[in-house]
Amino acid sequence: MINQETYQSLVHGLRSKEKGIISRLYDHYADALYGIILRIVKNESVAQEILQLTFVKIWQNSEKYDPSKGRLLLG
């Protein structure tokens, strides 16, 4: 579980497209997201591809993230 300070750092880094933030996000969230995706699609290679596409979408749309509409997973 990440603390509030780390969470705030991730949100700030994401919104400002800080160098290296996508790696930090991946480190914190990939396992949880992969588990959810795998339960839905029930195919490891498809789940891995969806996970990769998810992080690409996160990066491409990072400036649109509005923490008042929902929080990042605090896993």
CHARMM internal coordinates of N, CA and C (Angstrom, degrees):
IC EDIT
DIST 1 N 1 CA 1.4477
DIST 1 CA 1 C 1.5381
ANGL 1 N 1 CA 1 C 108.98
DIST 1 C 2 N 1.3238
ANGL 1 CA 1 C 2 N 116.69
DIHE 1 N 1 CA 1 C 2 N 135.57
DIST 2 N 2 CA 1.4589
ANGL 1 C 2 N 2 CA 119.75
DIHE 1 CA 1 C 2 N 2 CA -179.58
DIST 2 CA 2 C 1.5217
ANGL 2 N 2 CA 2 C 109.97
DIHE 1 C 2 N 2 CA 2 C -92.95
DIST 2 C 3 N 1.3221
ANGL 2 CA 2 C 3 N 115.29
DIHE 2 N 2 CA 2 C 3 N 149.89
DIST 3 N 3 CA 1.4651
ANGL 2 C 3 N 3 CA 119.37
DIHE 2 CA 2 C 3 N 3 CA -179.99
DIST 3 CA 3 C 1.5274
ANGL 3 N 3 CA 3 C 110.10
DIHE 2 C 3 N 3 CA 3 C -84.47
DIST 3 C 4 N 1.3206
ANGL 3 CA 3 C 4 N 115.37
DIHE 3 N 3 CA 3 C 4 N 170.23
DIST 4 N 4 CA 1.4630
ANGL 3 C 4 N 4 CA 121.61
DIHE 3 CA 3 C 4 N 4 CA -176.47
DIST 4 CA 4 C 1.5268
ANGL 4 N 4 CA 4 C 112.19
DIHE 3 C 4 N 4 CA 4 C -61.63
DIST 4 C 5 N 1.3189
ANGL 4 CA 4 C 5 N 117.17
DIHE 4 N 4 CA 4 C 5 N -37.77
DIST 5 N 5 CA 1.4634
ANGL 4 C 5 N 5 CA 120.58
DIHE 4 CA 4 C 5 N 5 CA 179.81
DIST 5 CA 5 C 1.5267
ANGL 5 N 5 CA 5 C 111.05
DIHE 4 C 5 N 5 CA 5 C -64.32
DIST 5 C 6 N 1.3203
ANGL 5 CA 5 C 6 N 116.69
DIHE 5 N 5 CA 5 C 6 N -44.14
DIST 6 N 6 CA 1.4631
ANGL 5 C 6 N 6 CA 121.01
DIHE 5 CA 5 C 6 N 6 CA 177.65
DIST 6 CA 6 C 1.5205
ANGL 6 N 6 CA 6 C 110.37
DIHE 5 C 6 N 6 CA 6 C -64.02
DIST 6 C 7 N 1.3308
ANGL 6 CA 6 C 7 N 115.95
DIHE 6 N 6 CA 6 C 7 N -42.21
DIST 7 N 7 CA 1.4604
ANGL 6 C 7 N 7 CA 121.24
DIHE 6 CA 6 C 7 N 7 CA 178.30
DIST 7 CA 7 C 1.5246
ANGL 7 N 7 CA 7 C 110.82
DIHE 6 C 7 N 7 CA 7 C -58.27
DIST 7 C 8 N 1.3295
ANGL 7 CA 7 C 8 N 116.70
DIHE 7 N 7 CA 7 C 8 N -48.99
DIST 8 N 8 CA 1.4644
ANGL 7 C 8 N 8 CA 120.93
DIHE 7 CA 7 C 8 N 8 CA -179.74
DIST 8 CA 8 C 1.5294
ANGL 8 N 8 CA 8 C 111.22
DIHE 7 C 8 N 8 CA 8 C -61.80
DIST 8 C 9 N 1.3244
ANGL 8 CA 8 C 9 N 116.74
DIHE 8 N 8 CA 8 C 9 N -38.00
DIST 9 N 9 CA 1.4553
ANGL 8 C 9 N 9 CA 121.66
DIHE 8 CA 8 C 9 N 9 CA 177.97
DIST 9 CA 9 C 1.5275
ANGL 9 N 9 CA 9 C 110.81
DIHE 8 C 9 N 9 CA 9 C -63.93
DIST 9 C 10 N 1.3269
ANGL 9 CA 9 C 10 N 116.74
DIHE 9 N 9 CA 9 C 10 N -41.30
DIST 10 N 10 CA 1.4615
ANGL 9 C 10 N 10 CA 121.00
DIHE 9 CA 9 C 10 N 10 CA 178.40
DIST 10 CA 10 C 1.5248
ANGL 10 N 10 CA 10 C 111.15
DIHE 9 C 10 N 10 CA 10 C -65.34
DIST 10 C 11 N 1.3203
ANGL 10 CA 10 C 11 N 116.84
DIHE 10 N 10 CA 10 C 11 N -44.09
DIST 11 N 11 CA 1.4709
ANGL 10 C 11 N 11 CA 120.63
DIHE 10 CA 10 C 11 N 11 CA 179.51
DIST 11 CA 11 C 1.5224
ANGL 11 N 11 CA 11 C 110.22
DIHE 10 C 11 N 11 CA 11 C -62.41
DIST 11 C 12 N 1.3246
ANGL 11 CA 11 C 12 N 116.84
DIHE 11 N 11 CA 11 C 12 N -47.35
DIST 12 N 12 CA 1.4708
ANGL 11 C 12 N 12 CA 120.31
DIHE 11 CA 11 C 12 N 12 CA 179.58
DIST 12 CA 12 C 1.5241
ANGL 12 N 12 CA 12 C 110.64
DIHE 11 C 12 N 12 CA 12 C -61.23
DIST 12 C 13 N 1.3131
ANGL 12 CA 12 C 13 N 117.01
DIHE 12 N 12 CA 12 C 13 N -45.88
DIST 13 N 13 CA 1.4553
ANGL 12 C 13 N 13 CA 121.26
DIHE 12 CA 12 C 13 N 13 CA 179.72
DIST 13 CA 13 C 1.5121
ANGL 13 N 13 CA 13 C 112.69
DIHE 12 C 13 N 13 CA 13 C -61.85
DIST 13 C 14 N 1.3185
ANGL 13 CA 13 C 14 N 116.27
DIHE 13 N 13 CA 13 C 14 N -39.59
DIST 14 N 14 CA 1.4597
ANGL 13 C 14 N 14 CA 121.09
DIHE 13 CA 13 C 14 N 14 CA 179.01
DIST 14 CA 14 C 1.5192
ANGL 14 N 14 CA 14 C 110.86
DIHE 13 C 14 N 14 CA 14 C -65.43
DIST 14 C 15 N 1.3121
ANGL 14 CA 14 C 15 N 116.43
DIHE 14 N 14 CA 14 C 15 N -48.40
DIST 15 N 15 CA 1.4674
ANGL 14 C 15 N 15 CA 119.99
DIHE 14 CA 14 C 15 N 15 CA -177.16
DIST 15 CA 15 C 1.5178
ANGL 15 N 15 CA 15 C 112.30
DIHE 14 C 15 N 15 CA 15 C -66.48
DIST 15 C 16 N 1.3322
ANGL 15 CA 15 C 16 N 118.04
DIHE 15 N 15 CA 15 C 16 N -28.48
DIST 16 N 16 CA 1.4640
ANGL 15 C 16 N 16 CA 120.63
DIHE 15 CA 15 C 16 N 16 CA -179.14
DIST 16 CA 16 C 1.5336
ANGL 16 N 16 CA 16 C 112.53
DIHE 15 C 16 N 16 CA 16 C -100.56
DIST 16 C 17 N 1.3370
ANGL 16 CA 16 C 17 N 115.86
DIHE 16 N 16 CA 16 C 17 N 6.61
DIST 17 N 17 CA 1.4803
ANGL 16 C 17 N 17 CA 122.54
DIHE 16 CA 16 C 17 N 17 CA -179.82
DIST 17 CA 17 C 1.5259
ANGL 17 N 17 CA 17 C 111.51
DIHE 16 C 17 N 17 CA 17 C 52.76
DIST 17 C 18 N 1.3086
ANGL 17 CA 17 C 18 N 114.54
DIHE 17 N 17 CA 17 C 18 N 45.53
DIST 18 N 18 CA 1.4609
ANGL 17 C 18 N 18 CA 122.20
DIHE 17 CA 17 C 18 N 18 CA 178.84
DIST 18 CA 18 C 1.5354
ANGL 18 N 18 CA 18 C 110.31
DIHE 17 C 18 N 18 CA 18 C -59.98
DIST 18 C 19 N 1.3197
ANGL 18 CA 18 C 19 N 115.50
DIHE 18 N 18 CA 18 C 19 N 138.32
DIST 19 N 19 CA 1.4571
ANGL 18 C 19 N 19 CA 120.50
DIHE 18 CA 18 C 19 N 19 CA 178.72
DIST 19 CA 19 C 1.5363
ANGL 19 N 19 CA 19 C 109.49
DIHE 18 C 19 N 19 CA 19 C -59.73
DIST 19 C 20 N 1.3078
ANGL 19 CA 19 C 20 N 116.98
DIHE 19 N 19 CA 19 C 20 N 130.40
DIST 20 N 20 CA 1.4534
ANGL 19 C 20 N 20 CA 122.22
DIHE 19 CA 19 C 20 N 20 CA 177.33
DIST 20 CA 20 C 1.5160
ANGL 20 N 20 CA 20 C 114.97
DIHE 19 C 20 N 20 CA 20 C 87.24
DIST 20 C 21 N 1.3292
ANGL 20 CA 20 C 21 N 117.79
DIHE 20 N 20 CA 20 C 21 N -4.44
DIST 21 N 21 CA 1.4662
ANGL 20 C 21 N 21 CA 119.53
DIHE 20 CA 20 C 21 N 21 CA -175.99
DIST 21 CA 21 C 1.5232
ANGL 21 N 21 CA 21 C 111.85
DIHE 20 C 21 N 21 CA 21 C -67.82
DIST 21 C 22 N 1.3176
ANGL 21 CA 21 C 22 N 117.60
DIHE 21 N 21 CA 21 C 22 N -34.51
DIST 22 N 22 CA 1.4627
ANGL 21 C 22 N 22 CA 118.99
DIHE 21 CA 21 C 22 N 22 CA -177.99
DIST 22 CA 22 C 1.5280
ANGL 22 N 22 CA 22 C 110.10
DIHE 21 C 22 N 22 CA 22 C -64.78
DIST 22 C 23 N 1.3250
ANGL 22 CA 22 C 23 N 117.30
DIHE 22 N 22 CA 22 C 23 N -33.94
DIST 23 N 23 CA 1.4673
ANGL 22 C 23 N 23 CA 120.30
DIHE 22 CA 22 C 23 N 23 CA 175.97
DIST 23 CA 23 C 1.5199
ANGL 23 N 23 CA 23 C 111.06
DIHE 22 C 23 N 23 CA 23 C -66.63
DIST 23 C 24 N 1.3118
ANGL 23 CA 23 C 24 N 116.41
DIHE 23 N 23 CA 23 C 24 N -40.63
DIST 24 N 24 CA 1.4729
ANGL 23 C 24 N 24 CA 120.24
DIHE 23 CA 23 C 24 N 24 CA 177.88
DIST 24 CA 24 C 1.5178
ANGL 24 N 24 CA 24 C 110.97
DIHE 23 C 24 N 24 CA 24 C -65.20
DIST 24 C 25 N 1.3313
ANGL 24 CA 24 C 25 N 116.57
DIHE 24 N 24 CA 24 C 25 N -42.80
DIST 25 N 25 CA 1.4660
ANGL 24 C 25 N 25 CA 120.33
DIHE 24 CA 24 C 25 N 25 CA 177.32
DIST 25 CA 25 C 1.5302
ANGL 25 N 25 CA 25 C 110.26
DIHE 24 C 25 N 25 CA 25 C -61.55
DIST 25 C 26 N 1.3133
ANGL 25 CA 25 C 26 N 115.53
DIHE 25 N 25 CA 25 C 26 N -43.93
DIST 26 N 26 CA 1.4620
ANGL 25 C 26 N 26 CA 120.20
DIHE 25 CA 25 C 26 N 26 CA 179.14
DIST 26 CA 26 C 1.5282
ANGL 26 N 26 CA 26 C 109.88
DIHE 25 C 26 N 26 CA 26 C -59.59
DIST 26 C 27 N 1.3124
ANGL 26 CA 26 C 27 N 116.91
DIHE 26 N 26 CA 26 C 27 N -46.19
DIST 27 N 27 CA 1.4685
ANGL 26 C 27 N 27 CA 120.89
DIHE 26 CA 26 C 27 N 27 CA 179.98
DIST 27 CA 27 C 1.5257
ANGL 27 N 27 CA 27 C 111.77
DIHE 26 C 27 N 27 CA 27 C -57.98
DIST 27 C 28 N 1.3177
ANGL 27 CA 27 C 28 N 117.05
DIHE 27 N 27 CA 27 C 28 N -38.15
DIST 28 N 28 CA 1.4635
ANGL 27 C 28 N 28 CA 121.05
DIHE 27 CA 27 C 28 N 28 CA -176.52
DIST 28 CA 28 C 1.5234
ANGL 28 N 28 CA 28 C 113.63
DIHE 27 C 28 N 28 CA 28 C -83.84
DIST 28 C 29 N 1.3304
ANGL 28 CA 28 C 29 N 118.18
DIHE 28 N 28 CA 28 C 29 N -30.78
DIST 29 N 29 CA 1.4591
ANGL 28 C 29 N 29 CA 120.14
DIHE 28 CA 28 C 29 N 29 CA -168.35
DIST 29 CA 29 C 1.5206
ANGL 29 N 29 CA 29 C 116.42
DIHE 28 C 29 N 29 CA 29 C -119.86
DIST 29 C 30 N 1.3082
ANGL 29 CA 29 C 30 N 119.82
DIHE 29 N 29 CA 29 C 30 N -14.77
DIST 30 N 30 CA 1.4610
ANGL 29 C 30 N 30 CA 121.20
DIHE 29 CA 29 C 30 N 30 CA -172.73
DIST 30 CA 30 C 1.5273
ANGL 30 N 30 CA 30 C 112.96
DIHE 29 C 30 N 30 CA 30 C -61.20
DIST 30 C 31 N 1.3073
ANGL 30 CA 30 C 31 N 117.89
DIHE 30 N 30 CA 30 C 31 N -44.24
DIST 31 N 31 CA 1.4673
ANGL 30 C 31 N 31 CA 119.76
DIHE 30 CA 30 C 31 N 31 CA -177.80
DIST 31 CA 31 C 1.5267
ANGL 31 N 31 CA 31 C 111.95
DIHE 30 C 31 N 31 CA 31 C -61.35
DIST 31 C 32 N 1.3244
ANGL 31 CA 31 C 32 N 116.39
DIHE 31 N 31 CA 31 C 32 N -45.65
DIST 32 N 32 CA 1.4621
ANGL 31 C 32 N 32 CA 120.29
DIHE 31 CA 31 C 32 N 32 CA -179.84
DIST 32 CA 32 C 1.5293
ANGL 32 N 32 CA 32 C 111.13
DIHE 31 C 32 N 32 CA 32 C -65.06
DIST 32 C 33 N 1.3303
ANGL 32 CA 32 C 33 N 116.33
DIHE 32 N 32 CA 32 C 33 N -45.12
DIST 33 N 33 CA 1.4673
ANGL 32 C 33 N 33 CA 119.68
DIHE 32 CA 32 C 33 N 33 CA 179.51
DIST 33 CA 33 C 1.5126
ANGL 33 N 33 CA 33 C 111.51
DIHE 32 C 33 N 33 CA 33 C -64.59
DIST 33 C 34 N 1.3293
ANGL 33 CA 33 C 34 N 116.34
DIHE 33 N 33 CA 33 C 34 N -41.92
DIST 34 N 34 CA 1.4612
ANGL 33 C 34 N 34 CA 119.75
DIHE 33 CA 33 C 34 N 34 CA 179.79
DIST 34 CA 34 C 1.5267
ANGL 34 N 34 CA 34 C 110.10
DIHE 33 C 34 N 34 CA 34 C -60.73
DIST 34 C 35 N 1.3200
ANGL 34 CA 34 C 35 N 117.58
DIHE 34 N 34 CA 34 C 35 N -43.16
DIST 35 N 35 CA 1.4578
ANGL 34 C 35 N 35 CA 120.96
DIHE 34 CA 34 C 35 N 35 CA 179.22
DIST 35 CA 35 C 1.5196
ANGL 35 N 35 CA 35 C 112.29
DIHE 34 C 35 N 35 CA 35 C -59.73
DIST 35 C 36 N 1.3157
ANGL 35 CA 35 C 36 N 116.42
DIHE 35 N 35 CA 35 C 36 N -42.34
DIST 36 N 36 CA 1.4674
ANGL 35 C 36 N 36 CA 120.97
DIHE 35 CA 35 C 36 N 36 CA 178.76
DIST 36 CA 36 C 1.5229
ANGL 36 N 36 CA 36 C 110.55
DIHE 35 C 36 N 36 CA 36 C -65.65
DIST 36 C 37 N 1.3278
ANGL 36 CA 36 C 37 N 115.76
DIHE 36 N 36 CA 36 C 37 N -46.87
DIST 37 N 37 CA 1.4654
ANGL 36 C 37 N 37 CA 120.64
DIHE 36 CA 36 C 37 N 37 CA -179.33
DIST 37 CA 37 C 1.5235
ANGL 37 N 37 CA 37 C 110.66
DIHE 36 C 37 N 37 CA 37 C -61.85
DIST 37 C 38 N 1.3236
ANGL 37 CA 37 C 38 N 116.92
DIHE 37 N 37 CA 37 C 38 N -44.77
DIST 38 N 38 CA 1.4685
ANGL 37 C 38 N 38 CA 120.99
DIHE 37 CA 37 C 38 N 38 CA -178.88
DIST 38 CA 38 C 1.5273
ANGL 38 N 38 CA 38 C 111.43
DIHE 37 C 38 N 38 CA 38 C -61.84
DIST 38 C 39 N 1.3109
ANGL 38 CA 38 C 39 N 117.31
DIHE 38 N 38 CA 38 C 39 N -39.17
DIST 39 N 39 CA 1.4785
ANGL 38 C 39 N 39 CA 119.57
DIHE 38 CA 38 C 39 N 39 CA 177.64
DIST 39 CA 39 C 1.5165
ANGL 39 N 39 CA 39 C 111.48
DIHE 38 C 39 N 39 CA 39 C -63.07
DIST 39 C 40 N 1.3115
ANGL 39 CA 39 C 40 N 116.91
DIHE 39 N 39 CA 39 C 40 N -31.16
DIST 40 N 40 CA 1.4638
ANGL 39 C 40 N 40 CA 120.47
DIHE 39 CA 39 C 40 N 40 CA -179.20
DIST 40 CA 40 C 1.5234
ANGL 40 N 40 CA 40 C 111.34
DIHE 39 C 40 N 40 CA 40 C -79.53
DIST 40 C 41 N 1.3414
ANGL 40 CA 40 C 41 N 117.62
DIHE 40 N 40 CA 40 C 41 N -49.72
DIST 41 N 41 CA 1.4695
ANGL 40 C 41 N 41 CA 120.32
DIHE 40 CA 40 C 41 N 41 CA -172.92
DIST 41 CA 41 C 1.5209
ANGL 41 N 41 CA 41 C 113.79
DIHE 40 C 41 N 41 CA 41 C -90.88
DIST 41 C 42 N 1.3382
ANGL 41 CA 41 C 42 N 117.24
DIHE 41 N 41 CA 41 C 42 N -21.28
DIST 42 N 42 CA 1.4693
ANGL 41 C 42 N 42 CA 122.98
DIHE 41 CA 41 C 42 N 42 CA 177.48
DIST 42 CA 42 C 1.5295
ANGL 42 N 42 CA 42 C 114.44
DIHE 41 C 42 N 42 CA 42 C 55.90
DIST 42 C 43 N 1.3449
ANGL 42 CA 42 C 43 N 115.53
DIHE 42 N 42 CA 42 C 43 N 33.95
DIST 43 N 43 CA 1.4589
ANGL 42 C 43 N 43 CA 121.25
DIHE 42 CA 42 C 43 N 43 CA 178.25
DIST 43 CA 43 C 1.5300
ANGL 43 N 43 CA 43 C 106.60
DIHE 42 C 43 N 43 CA 43 C -148.07
DIST 43 C 44 N 1.3473
ANGL 43 CA 43 C 44 N 116.26
DIHE 43 N 43 CA 43 C 44 N 119.94
DIST 44 N 44 CA 1.4652
ANGL 43 C 44 N 44 CA 119.88
DIHE 43 CA 43 C 44 N 44 CA -173.74
DIST 44 CA 44 C 1.5198
ANGL 44 N 44 CA 44 C 113.66
DIHE 43 C 44 N 44 CA 44 C -62.42
DIST 44 C 45 N 1.3313
ANGL 44 CA 44 C 45 N 117.46
DIHE 44 N 44 CA 44 C 45 N -44.63
DIST 45 N 45 CA 1.4694
ANGL 44 C 45 N 45 CA 118.38
DIHE 44 CA 44 C 45 N 45 CA -177.35
DIST 45 CA 45 C 1.5262
ANGL 45 N 45 CA 45 C 111.57
DIHE 44 C 45 N 45 CA 45 C -68.02
DIST 45 C 46 N 1.3222
ANGL 45 CA 45 C 46 N 116.81
DIHE 45 N 45 CA 45 C 46 N -37.14
DIST 46 N 46 CA 1.4626
ANGL 45 C 46 N 46 CA 120.26
DIHE 45 CA 45 C 46 N 46 CA 176.80
DIST 46 CA 46 C 1.5288
ANGL 46 N 46 CA 46 C 109.63
DIHE 45 C 46 N 46 CA 46 C -66.90
DIST 46 C 47 N 1.3219
ANGL 46 CA 46 C 47 N 117.16
DIHE 46 N 46 CA 46 C 47 N -41.62
DIST 47 N 47 CA 1.4658
ANGL 46 C 47 N 47 CA 121.14
DIHE 46 CA 46 C 47 N 47 CA 179.20
DIST 47 CA 47 C 1.5218
ANGL 47 N 47 CA 47 C 110.79
DIHE 46 C 47 N 47 CA 47 C -62.25
DIST 47 C 48 N 1.3161
ANGL 47 CA 47 C 48 N 117.90
DIHE 47 N 47 CA 47 C 48 N -41.20
DIST 48 N 48 CA 1.4644
ANGL 47 C 48 N 48 CA 121.33
DIHE 47 CA 47 C 48 N 48 CA 178.49
DIST 48 CA 48 C 1.5255
ANGL 48 N 48 CA 48 C 111.16
DIHE 47 C 48 N 48 CA 48 C -63.71
DIST 48 C 49 N 1.3250
ANGL 48 CA 48 C 49 N 116.28
DIHE 48 N 48 CA 48 C 49 N -40.76
DIST 49 N 49 CA 1.4627
ANGL 48 C 49 N 49 CA 120.19
DIHE 48 CA 48 C 49 N 49 CA 179.23
DIST 49 CA 49 C 1.5266
ANGL 49 N 49 CA 49 C 110.94
DIHE 48 C 49 N 49 CA 49 C -66.16
DIST 49 C 50 N 1.3222
ANGL 49 CA 49 C 50 N 116.67
DIHE 49 N 49 CA 49 C 50 N -42.87
DIST 50 N 50 CA 1.4598
ANGL 49 C 50 N 50 CA 120.68
DIHE 49 CA 49 C 50 N 50 CA 178.73
DIST 50 CA 50 C 1.5254
ANGL 50 N 50 CA 50 C 110.45
DIHE 49 C 50 N 50 CA 50 C -63.88
DIST 50 C 51 N 1.3297
ANGL 50 CA 50 C 51 N 116.70
DIHE 50 N 50 CA 50 C 51 N -40.66
DIST 51 N 51 CA 1.4618
ANGL 50 C 51 N 51 CA 120.32
DIHE 50 CA 50 C 51 N 51 CA 178.13
DIST 51 CA 51 C 1.5293
ANGL 51 N 51 CA 51 C 110.68
DIHE 50 C 51 N 51 CA 51 C -59.82
DIST 51 C 52 N 1.3250
ANGL 51 CA 51 C 52 N 116.40
DIHE 51 N 51 CA 51 C 52 N -45.76
DIST 52 N 52 CA 1.4607
ANGL 51 C 52 N 52 CA 120.43
DIHE 51 CA 51 C 52 N 52 CA 178.93
DIST 52 CA 52 C 1.5314
ANGL 52 N 52 CA 52 C 110.54
DIHE 51 C 52 N 52 CA 52 C -61.35
DIST 52 C 53 N 1.3155
ANGL 52 CA 52 C 53 N 116.66
DIHE 52 N 52 CA 52 C 53 N -45.99
DIST 53 N 53 CA 1.4665
ANGL 52 C 53 N 53 CA 120.35
DIHE 52 CA 52 C 53 N 53 CA 179.30
DIST 53 CA 53 C 1.5281
ANGL 53 N 53 CA 53 C 111.50
DIHE 52 C 53 N 53 CA 53 C -63.25
DIST 53 C 54 N 1.3210
ANGL 53 CA 53 C 54 N 116.78
DIHE 53 N 53 CA 53 C 54 N -33.93
DIST 54 N 54 CA 1.4568
ANGL 53 C 54 N 54 CA 121.24
DIHE 53 CA 53 C 54 N 54 CA 177.98
DIST 54 CA 54 C 1.5190
ANGL 54 N 54 CA 54 C 110.92
DIHE 53 C 54 N 54 CA 54 C -61.74
DIST 54 C 55 N 1.3360
ANGL 54 CA 54 C 55 N 116.50
DIHE 54 N 54 CA 54 C 55 N -45.59
DIST 55 N 55 CA 1.4623
ANGL 54 C 55 N 55 CA 119.07
DIHE 54 CA 54 C 55 N 55 CA -179.98
DIST 55 CA 55 C 1.5216
ANGL 55 N 55 CA 55 C 112.05
DIHE 54 C 55 N 55 CA 55 C -69.93
DIST 55 C 56 N 1.3208
ANGL 55 CA 55 C 56 N 118.09
DIHE 55 N 55 CA 55 C 56 N -30.91
DIST 56 N 56 CA 1.4683
ANGL 55 C 56 N 56 CA 120.66
DIHE 55 CA 55 C 56 N 56 CA 174.22
DIST 56 CA 56 C 1.5323
ANGL 56 N 56 CA 56 C 109.17
DIHE 55 C 56 N 56 CA 56 C -63.94
DIST 56 C 57 N 1.3314
ANGL 56 CA 56 C 57 N 116.62
DIHE 56 N 56 CA 56 C 57 N -45.32
DIST 57 N 57 CA 1.4718
ANGL 56 C 57 N 57 CA 120.81
DIHE 56 CA 56 C 57 N 57 CA 179.16
DIST 57 CA 57 C 1.5273
ANGL 57 N 57 CA 57 C 111.40
DIHE 56 C 57 N 57 CA 57 C -63.49
DIST 57 C 58 N 1.3297
ANGL 57 CA 57 C 58 N 116.09
DIHE 57 N 57 CA 57 C 58 N -40.98
DIST 58 N 58 CA 1.4658
ANGL 57 C 58 N 58 CA 119.68
DIHE 57 CA 57 C 58 N 58 CA 178.02
DIST 58 CA 58 C 1.5239
ANGL 58 N 58 CA 58 C 109.43
DIHE 57 C 58 N 58 CA 58 C -57.85
DIST 58 C 59 N 1.3219
ANGL 58 CA 58 C 59 N 116.60
DIHE 58 N 58 CA 58 C 59 N -46.70
DIST 59 N 59 CA 1.4602
ANGL 58 C 59 N 59 CA 120.77
DIHE 58 CA 58 C 59 N 59 CA -178.68
DIST 59 CA 59 C 1.5289
ANGL 59 N 59 CA 59 C 111.34
DIHE 58 C 59 N 59 CA 59 C -64.98
DIST 59 C 60 N 1.3220
ANGL 59 CA 59 C 60 N 116.23
DIHE 59 N 59 CA 59 C 60 N -44.41
DIST 60 N 60 CA 1.4618
ANGL 59 C 60 N 60 CA 120.31
DIHE 59 CA 59 C 60 N 60 CA -177.31
DIST 60 CA 60 C 1.5284
ANGL 60 N 60 CA 60 C 112.69
DIHE 59 C 60 N 60 CA 60 C -65.53
DIST 60 C 61 N 1.3203
ANGL 60 CA 60 C 61 N 116.81
DIHE 60 N 60 CA 60 C 61 N -27.04
DIST 61 N 61 CA 1.4559
ANGL 60 C 61 N 61 CA 121.17
DIHE 60 CA 60 C 61 N 61 CA -175.92
DIST 61 CA 61 C 1.5239
ANGL 61 N 61 CA 61 C 113.24
DIHE 60 C 61 N 61 CA 61 C -115.12
DIST 61 C 62 N 1.3125
ANGL 61 CA 61 C 62 N 116.68
DIHE 61 N 61 CA 61 C 62 N 18.38
DIST 62 N 62 CA 1.4638
ANGL 61 C 62 N 62 CA 120.38
DIHE 61 CA 61 C 62 N 62 CA -172.94
DIST 62 CA 62 C 1.5230
ANGL 62 N 62 CA 62 C 113.63
DIHE 61 C 62 N 62 CA 62 C -60.78
DIST 62 C 63 N 1.3188
ANGL 62 CA 62 C 63 N 118.07
DIHE 62 N 62 CA 62 C 63 N -33.34
DIST 63 N 63 CA 1.4614
ANGL 62 C 63 N 63 CA 119.72
DIHE 62 CA 62 C 63 N 63 CA -178.53
DIST 63 CA 63 C 1.5287
ANGL 63 N 63 CA 63 C 111.82
DIHE 62 C 63 N 63 CA 63 C -70.61
DIST 63 C 64 N 1.3181
ANGL 63 CA 63 C 64 N 117.43
DIHE 63 N 63 CA 63 C 64 N -14.64
DIST 64 N 64 CA 1.4636
ANGL 63 C 64 N 64 CA 121.59
DIHE 63 CA 63 C 64 N 64 CA 179.50
DIST 64 CA 64 C 1.5247
ANGL 64 N 64 CA 64 C 112.62
DIHE 63 C 64 N 64 CA 64 C -87.45
DIST 64 C 65 N 1.3247
ANGL 64 CA 64 C 65 N 117.37
DIHE 64 N 64 CA 64 C 65 N -8.93
DIST 65 N 65 CA 1.4641
ANGL 64 C 65 N 65 CA 119.50
DIHE 64 CA 64 C 65 N 65 CA -177.35
DIST 65 CA 65 C 1.5219
ANGL 65 N 65 CA 65 C 110.58
DIHE 64 C 65 N 65 CA 65 C -64.00
DIST 65 C 66 N 1.3164
ANGL 65 CA 65 C 66 N 115.28
DIHE 65 N 65 CA 65 C 66 N 127.54
DIST 66 N 66 CA 1.4582
ANGL 65 C 66 N 66 CA 122.14
DIHE 65 CA 65 C 66 N 66 CA 179.79
DIST 66 CA 66 C 1.5307
ANGL 66 N 66 CA 66 C 108.24
DIHE 65 C 66 N 66 CA 66 C -121.79
DIST 66 C 67 N 1.3322
ANGL 66 CA 66 C 67 N 117.69
DIHE 66 N 66 CA 66 C 67 N 103.66
DIST 67 N 67 CA 1.4615
ANGL 66 C 67 N 67 CA 120.09
DIHE 66 CA 66 C 67 N 67 CA -176.72
DIST 67 CA 67 C 1.5218
ANGL 67 N 67 CA 67 C 113.69
DIHE 66 C 67 N 67 CA 67 C -61.07
DIST 67 C 68 N 1.3247
ANGL 67 CA 67 C 68 N 118.19
DIHE 67 N 67 CA 67 C 68 N -18.11
DIST 68 N 68 CA 1.4648
ANGL 67 C 68 N 68 CA 119.62
DIHE 67 CA 67 C 68 N 68 CA 178.57
DIST 68 CA 68 C 1.5299
ANGL 68 N 68 CA 68 C 111.48
DIHE 67 C 68 N 68 CA 68 C -74.45
DIST 68 C 69 N 1.3274
ANGL 68 CA 68 C 69 N 117.73
DIHE 68 N 68 CA 68 C 69 N -16.09
DIST 69 N 69 CA 1.4608
ANGL 68 C 69 N 69 CA 121.83
DIHE 68 CA 68 C 69 N 69 CA 179.54
DIST 69 CA 69 C 1.5110
ANGL 69 N 69 CA 69 C 113.25
DIHE 68 C 69 N 69 CA 69 C -95.13
DIST 69 C 70 N 1.3068
ANGL 69 CA 69 C 70 N 117.55
DIHE 69 N 69 CA 69 C 70 N -9.77
DIST 70 N 70 CA 1.4621
ANGL 69 C 70 N 70 CA 121.49
DIHE 69 CA 69 C 70 N 70 CA 178.77
DIST 70 CA 70 C 1.5141
ANGL 70 N 70 CA 70 C 109.66
DIHE 69 C 70 N 70 CA 70 C 164.69
DIST 70 C 71 N 1.3159
ANGL 70 CA 70 C 71 N 115.01
DIHE 70 N 70 CA 70 C 71 N 155.34
DIST 71 N 71 CA 1.4628
ANGL 70 C 71 N 71 CA 120.28
DIHE 70 CA 70 C 71 N 71 CA -177.52
DIST 71 CA 71 C 1.5183
ANGL 71 N 71 CA 71 C 109.91
DIHE 70 C 71 N 71 CA 71 C -102.89
DIST 71 C 72 N 1.3188
ANGL 71 CA 71 C 72 N 114.88
DIHE 71 N 71 CA 71 C 72 N 155.32
DIST 72 N 72 CA 1.4460
ANGL 71 C 72 N 72 CA 119.65
DIHE 71 CA 71 C 72 N 72 CA 169.58
DIST 72 CA 72 C 1.5272
ANGL 72 N 72 CA 72 C 107.94
DIHE 71 C 72 N 72 CA 72 C -66.04
DIST 72 C 73 N 1.2847
ANGL 72 CA 72 C 73 N 116.69
DIHE 72 N 72 CA 72 C 73 N 150.55
DIST 73 N 73 CA 1.4595
ANGL 72 C 73 N 73 CA 121.67
DIHE 72 CA 72 C 73 N 73 CA 176.92
DIST 73 CA 73 C 1.5232
ANGL 73 N 73 CA 73 C 109.30
DIHE 72 C 73 N 73 CA 73 C -55.48
DIST 73 C 74 N 1.2960
ANGL 73 CA 73 C 74 N 118.27
DIHE 73 N 73 CA 73 C 74 N 131.53
DIST 74 N 74 CA 1.4695
ANGL 73 C 74 N 74 CA 121.78
DIHE 73 CA 73 C 74 N 74 CA -179.50
DIST 74 CA 74 C 1.5172
ANGL 74 N 74 CA 74 C 110.37
DIHE 73 C 74 N 74 CA 74 C -101.84
DIST 74 C 75 N 1.3158
ANGL 74 CA 74 C 75 N 116.67
DIHE 74 N 74 CA 74 C 75 N 56.75
DIST 75 N 75 CA 1.4611
ANGL 74 C 75 N 75 CA 120.88
DIHE 74 CA 74 C 75 N 75 CA -176.29
DIST 75 CA 75 C 1.4791
ANGL 75 N 75 CA 75 C 114.62
DIHE 74 C 75 N 75 CA 75 C -82.57
END
COOR INIT
IC SEED 1 N 1 CA 1 C
IC BUILD
